[in-house]
């Protein structure tokens, strides 16, 4: 399931559990794997937000152009 918000990431972090080693605490490989998954989740949310804001900017630019307010097209 794809994470779609920072709130979902926060919930996921609260539930994360690491594999334990007999000696030395937790498995370093498991830790790095969880970090990679967390980073991928954050990147997915950021990409989604970026696309949303870019769509808003594009829509605004389209409306300005329709109203004849885009001076760069007339130059």
Backbone as ProteinMPNN parsed JSONL, in Angstrom:
{"seq_chain_A": "XXXXXXXXXXXXXXXXXXXXXXXXXXXXXXXXXXXXXXXXXXXXXXXXXXXXXXXXXXXXXXXXXXXXXXXXXXX", "coords_chain_A": {"N_chain_A": [[0.842, -1.179, 0.0], [0.626, 2.134, -0.931], [1.99, 4.989, 0.61], [0.388, 8.019, 1.339], [0.425, 10.385, 2.734], [1.957, 12.581, 5.177], [1.063, 12.031, 7.693], [0.382, 9.338, 7.566], [2.919, 8.271, 7.276], [3.991, 8.925, 9.759], [2.416, 7.299, 11.43], [3.251, 4.836, 10.495], [5.927, 4.869, 11.301], [5.639, 4.745, 14.059], [4.862, 2.126, 14.354], [6.97, 0.588, 13.504], [9.296, -2.046, 13.831], [12.367, -3.483, 14.737], [14.589, -6.104, 13.712], [16.041, -8.142, 16.108], [19.333, -8.843, 17.338], [21.247, -11.529, 18.665], [23.497, -10.768, 20.136], [24.482, -7.45, 20.658], [22.337, -5.716, 20.09], [20.275, -4.447, 17.632], [19.645, -5.594, 14.256], [21.811, -4.36, 11.895], [21.55, -4.4, 9.113], [18.794, -4.721, 8.829], [17.957, -2.316, 9.954], [18.968, -0.403, 8.08], [17.517, -1.189, 5.852], [14.905, -0.53, 6.671], [15.221, 2.238, 6.903], [15.651, 2.882, 4.202], [13.158, 2.195, 3.111], [11.541, 4.008, 4.474], [12.589, 6.44, 3.512], [11.855, 6.196, 0.834], [9.088, 6.301, 1.109], [8.749, 8.95, 2.074], [9.78, 10.323, -0.167], [7.895, 9.615, -2.1], [5.573, 10.888, -1.102], [6.43, 13.553, -1.205], [6.834, 13.834, -3.981], [4.202, 13.507, -4.852], [2.962, 15.753, -3.661], [4.406, 17.764, -4.948], [3.593, 17.397, -7.612], [0.891, 18.051, -7.343], [1.005, 20.797, -6.587], [2.307, 21.826, -8.825], [0.403, 21.334, -10.79], [-1.572, 23.129, -9.962], [-0.234, 25.576, -10.394], [0.143, 25.421, -13.154], [-2.524, 25.462, -13.993], [-3.277, 27.996, -13.113], [-1.564, 29.565, -14.727], [-2.613, 28.895, -17.225], [-5.182, 30.021, -17.063], [-4.512, 32.722, -16.802], [-3.335, 33.166, -19.288], [-5.559, 32.725, -20.931], [-7.083, 34.944, -20.289], [-5.647, 36.886, -21.452], [-3.589, 38.006, -20.132], [-0.96, 37.244, -20.173], [1.935, 38.533, -20.909], [4.28, 37.644, -22.062], [3.679, 35.981, -24.181], [2.826, 37.723, -26.142], [5.006, 39.154, -26.9]], "CA_chain_A": [[0.0, 0.0, 0.0], [1.409, 3.361, -1.039], [1.752, 6.015, 1.619], [-0.039, 9.22, 0.63], [0.481, 11.588, 3.565], [2.941, 12.564, 6.252], [0.423, 11.396, 8.844], [0.517, 7.894, 7.388], [4.312, 7.948, 7.558], [4.149, 8.988, 11.216], [1.821, 6.076, 11.983], [4.117, 3.727, 10.115], [7.121, 4.935, 12.143], [5.278, 4.277, 15.397], [4.667, 0.68, 14.327], [8.159, -0.112, 13.009], [10.038, -2.888, 14.765], [13.608, -3.946, 14.143], [15.028, -7.449, 14.063], [17.047, -8.121, 17.174], [20.436, -9.784, 17.254], [21.529, -12.173, 19.947], [24.431, -9.867, 20.806], [24.721, -6.186, 19.96], [21.156, -4.882, 19.84], [19.421, -4.72, 16.469], [20.317, -5.917, 13.004], [22.148, -3.163, 11.121], [20.973, -4.56, 7.775], [17.362, -4.443, 8.954], [17.839, -0.879, 10.193], [19.158, 0.312, 6.822], [16.374, -1.511, 4.988], [13.764, 0.274, 7.136], [15.507, 3.619, 6.517], [15.424, 2.995, 2.762], [11.711, 2.194, 2.888], [11.037, 5.281, 4.986], [12.983, 7.477, 2.562], [11.017, 6.019, -0.353], [7.761, 6.812, 1.466], [8.84, 10.408, 2.079], [9.948, 10.791, -1.545], [6.607, 9.466, -2.771], [4.673, 11.958, -0.646], [6.927, 14.814, -1.76], [6.538, 13.838, -5.419], [2.764, 13.707, -4.989], [2.69, 17.159, -3.336], [4.999, 18.567, -6.013], [2.708, 17.296, -8.777], [-0.326, 18.801, -7.017], [1.266, 22.234, -6.669], [2.624, 22.154, -10.217], [-0.879, 21.372, -11.505], [-2.211, 24.406, -9.617], [0.488, 26.642, -11.089], [-0.17, 25.293, -14.581], [-3.902, 25.913, -14.172], [-3.256, 29.454, -12.972], [-0.95, 30.11, -15.934], [-3.556, 28.72, -18.328], [-6.24, 31.015, -16.902], [-3.936, 34.033, -17.113], [-3.173, 33.22, -20.743], [-6.898, 32.865, -21.509], [-7.535, 36.309, -20.05], [-4.777, 37.791, -22.178], [-2.682, 38.653, -19.197], [0.401, 36.737, -20.304], [2.644, 39.443, -21.795], [5.386, 36.96, -22.721], [3.199, 35.402, -25.443], [2.607, 38.803, -27.105], [6.296, 39.761, -27.255]], "C_chain_A": [[0.886, 1.24, 0.0], [0.997, 4.356, 0.037], [1.438, 7.312, 0.893], [0.019, 10.486, 1.474], [1.549, 11.442, 4.644], [2.37, 11.918, 7.506], [0.537, 9.882, 8.766], [1.952, 7.447, 7.67], [4.544, 7.939, 9.062], [3.573, 7.741, 11.883], [2.7, 4.863, 11.697], [5.375, 3.688, 10.99], [6.819, 4.412, 13.545], [5.175, 2.758, 15.469], [5.925, -0.105, 13.946], [8.855, -0.862, 14.147], [11.263, -3.42, 14.032], [13.918, -5.369, 14.599], [16.131, -7.339, 15.103], [18.121, -9.169, 16.9], [20.671, -10.369, 18.639], [22.471, -11.305, 20.786], [24.53, -8.575, 19.998], [23.487, -5.4, 19.585], [20.328, -5.313, 18.649], [20.276, -5.01, 15.24], [20.548, -4.639, 12.202], [21.545, -3.234, 9.72], [19.475, -4.253, 7.799], [17.117, -2.957, 9.161], [17.952, -0.103, 8.884], [18.019, 0.033, 5.848], [15.163, -0.663, 5.373], [13.966, 1.749, 6.775], [15.252, 3.836, 5.027], [13.934, 3.038, 2.443], [11.08, 3.505, 3.35], [11.366, 6.42, 4.025], [12.14, 7.397, 1.296], [9.595, 6.533, -0.097], [7.746, 8.341, 1.445], [8.948, 10.949, 0.655], [8.646, 10.687, -2.323], [5.628, 10.555, -2.387], [5.125, 13.296, -1.216], [6.649, 14.92, -3.254], [5.059, 14.108, -5.671], [2.397, 15.174, -4.725], [3.228, 18.07, -4.427], [4.109, 18.556, -7.252], [1.424, 18.099, -8.554], [-0.095, 20.303, -7.182], [1.608, 22.656, -8.092], [1.358, 22.223, -11.056], [-1.623, 22.671, -11.2], [-1.554, 25.577, -10.333], [0.17, 26.608, -12.578], [-1.583, 25.784, -14.879], [-3.986, 27.432, -14.075], [-2.675, 30.107, -14.223], [-1.88, 30.006, -17.132], [-4.663, 29.774, -18.259], [-5.734, 32.42, -17.209], [-3.796, 34.202, -18.614], [-4.523, 33.397, -21.433], [-7.424, 34.285, -21.371], [-6.682, 37.346, -20.779], [-3.786, 38.513, -21.288], [-1.258, 38.187, -19.293], [1.12, 37.568, -21.346], [3.75, 38.736, -22.574], [4.952, 36.343, -24.054], [3.047, 36.472, -26.524], [3.923, 39.403, -27.6], [6.916, 39.08, -28.449]], "O_chain_A": [[1.784, 1.374, 0.831], [-0.186, 4.535, 0.328], [2.129, 7.675, -0.058], [-0.307, 11.564, 0.978], [1.982, 10.338, 4.975], [3.108, 11.325, 8.293], [0.763, 9.217, 9.778], [2.174, 6.376, 8.235], [5.217, 7.05, 9.584], [4.182, 7.191, 12.801], [2.87, 3.984, 12.542], [5.836, 2.613, 11.374], [7.641, 3.721, 14.147], [5.378, 2.171, 16.532], [5.943, -1.332, 14.054], [8.977, -0.363, 15.266], [11.195, -3.763, 12.852], [13.565, -5.782, 15.704], [17.045, -6.525, 14.97], [17.862, -10.223, 16.319], [20.327, -9.762, 19.652], [22.269, -11.132, 21.988], [24.65, -8.62, 18.774], [23.601, -4.462, 18.796], [19.748, -6.399, 18.641], [21.468, -4.707, 15.202], [19.602, -3.925, 11.869], [21.077, -2.221, 9.198], [18.954, -3.602, 6.893], [16.171, -2.4, 8.604], [17.121, 0.762, 8.606], [17.605, 0.921, 5.104], [14.471, -0.136, 4.501], [13.018, 2.434, 6.391], [14.698, 4.863, 4.635], [13.497, 3.825, 1.603], [10.191, 4.042, 2.689], [10.518, 7.269, 3.755], [11.752, 8.427, 0.746], [8.976, 7.128, -0.98], [6.844, 8.952, 0.872], [8.283, 11.926, 0.31], [8.325, 11.57, -3.119], [4.927, 11.093, -3.244], [4.296, 14.09, -1.662], [6.268, 15.986, -3.738], [4.703, 14.845, -6.59], [1.619, 15.767, -5.471], [2.576, 19.048, -4.794], [3.898, 19.598, -7.873], [0.929, 18.75, -9.474], [-0.883, 20.997, -7.826], [1.227, 23.747, -8.517], [1.245, 23.073, -11.939], [-2.24, 23.251, -12.094], [-2.243, 26.471, -10.825], [-0.047, 27.652, -13.193], [-1.816, 26.442, -15.893], [-4.683, 28.074, -14.861], [-3.224, 31.087, -14.726], [-1.937, 30.915, -17.96], [-5.038, 30.352, -19.28], [-6.451, 33.22, -17.809], [-4.103, 35.265, -19.153], [-4.625, 34.136, -22.413], [-8.138, 34.771, -22.248], [-6.968, 38.542, -20.725], [-3.215, 39.531, -21.68], [-0.406, 38.687, -18.559], [0.943, 37.343, -22.543], [4.121, 39.195, -23.654], [5.772, 36.199, -24.96], [3.13, 36.155, -27.71], [3.941, 40.092, -28.621], [8.002, 39.464, -28.883]]}, "name": "protein", "num_of_chains": 1, "seq": "XXXXXXXXXXXXXXXXXXXXXXXXXXXXXXXXXXXXXXXXXXXXXXXXXXXXXXXXXXXXXXXXXXXXXXXXXXX"}
